[in-house]
Amino acid sequence: MKLQGKTAIITGGAQGIGRAYCERFAAEGAAVAVVDLRDEQAKEVAETIAAAGGRAIALHTDITDEAATQEMANRVQQEFGSIDVLINNAALYYDQDILDQSVEYLRKTLEVNLIGQLVCARAVFPTMKAQGGGSIINIASTAAYPLPLPAMPSENFNSNAYGLSKSGLIYMTKMMARQAGSLGIRVNAIAPGVTMSEATKKIVPEFALTGLKESAPLGTTLEPEDLAGTAVYLASDDSRLMTGQTLVVDAGVWMNG
Ligand SMILES: NC(=O)c1ccc[n+]([C@@H]2O[C@H](COP(=O)([O-])OP(=O)(O)OC[C@H]3O[C@@H](n4cnc5c(N)ncnc54)[C@H](O)[C@@H]3O)[C@@H](O)[C@H]2O)c1
């Protein structure tokens, strides 16, 4: 077990990719805080982990609410005695609406997908600093990298809110890594490609899947569980000299670096 003795806060842990992180982290020996707005589902994840012999609590927290995230971090510290890992996974993804180009929607997306990640990182910072270290894993997306599509005439500039938020998160990962490295706090990101969570099944039409799979050198899209090993690696001491990095996990579609 690679995460024995560690405590992980996993935001957006109630479903999809976040749930896969929660279950794998618990199986690797970590105590897990399942943080989400979906109370029933988060509770069910924590109960499933406990039934398998692991340790988990479900906490209702809006990641954009500073006071609530601080309260959440205090609660985790009291319950498990440390905060070693934060996976900033919660995002507006399920609710993503690429047709909504309003400034209000852009603000809302950046509030949850970018500012929310900063707010959560700030909430765990004092504990990680006092402990002498920790690992923060920001969940970005390959949507951060603009598609090389033919020029598309438009009535106006599109905000591409989701890609913008994830691109900002990659920048923020590097800045946080620089600022916190001397405290032993590492900050890295994972940029998943198309992953067949419930959210993706709702927003990506069936007919588009064959093309998406064929565009990947490894010939497939991902399942939520396919991302968990990379998160375990970034959380564990195996990656102790890695910080400020974004690992693309997408079956080879984007070959950055
Ligand atoms: N599924 C994909 O293809 C894919 C690809 C690249 C990146 N990602 C990223 O992976 C992460 C998980 O994706 P998913 O497919 O499991 O999405 P999802 O929509 O199923 O899960 C997101 C979770 O975040 C929670 N959440 C949303 N706003 C919140 C808030 N303000 N406070 C607390 N919790 C909140 C939701 O309740 C939900 O449980 C997201 O960051 C997403 O952007 C997903």
The ligand as a Gaussian input file, in Angstrom:
#p B3LYP/6-31G(d) Opt

LIG

0 1
 N      -14.553000      13.386000     -17.603000
 C      -13.641000      13.873000     -18.439000
 O      -13.612000      13.529000     -19.637000
 C      -12.623000      14.860000     -17.946000
 C      -11.546000      15.186000     -18.798000
 C      -10.597000      16.090000     -18.346000
 C      -10.708000      16.621000     -17.070000
 N      -11.761000      16.288000     -16.271000
 C      -11.824000      16.890000     -14.942000
 O      -11.872000      15.846000     -13.974000
 C      -12.643000      16.282000     -12.841000
 C      -13.781000      15.312000     -12.562000
 O      -14.555000      15.142000     -13.738000
 P      -15.858000      14.222000     -13.776000
 O      -16.044000      13.796000     -15.180000
 O      -15.784000      13.179000     -12.710000
 O      -16.951000      15.339000     -13.441000
 P      -18.298000      15.344000     -12.586000
 O      -19.067000      16.527000     -13.028000
 O      -18.941000      13.999000     -12.660000
 O      -17.793000      15.549000     -11.082000
 C      -17.497000      16.811000     -10.549000
 C      -17.877000      16.822000      -9.097000
 O      -17.570000      18.122000      -8.565000
 C      -18.619000      18.502000      -7.699000
 N      -18.658000      19.971000      -7.576000
 C      -18.981000      20.855000      -8.543000
 N      -18.965000      22.108000      -8.058000
 C      -18.609000      22.017000      -6.748000
 C      -18.429000      22.961000      -5.704000
 N      -18.614000      24.276000      -5.911000
 N      -18.063000      22.516000      -4.477000
 C      -17.895000      21.182000      -4.249000
 N      -18.061000      20.236000      -5.206000
 C      -18.423000      20.644000      -6.430000
 C      -19.870000      17.948000      -8.358000
 O      -20.938000      17.863000      -7.426000
 C      -19.385000      16.592000      -8.859000
 O      -19.586000      15.573000      -7.914000
 C      -13.107000      17.702000     -13.174000
 O      -12.166000      18.618000     -12.671000
 C      -13.077000      17.721000     -14.689000
 O      -12.960000      19.021000     -15.186000
 C      -12.729000      15.429000     -16.682000

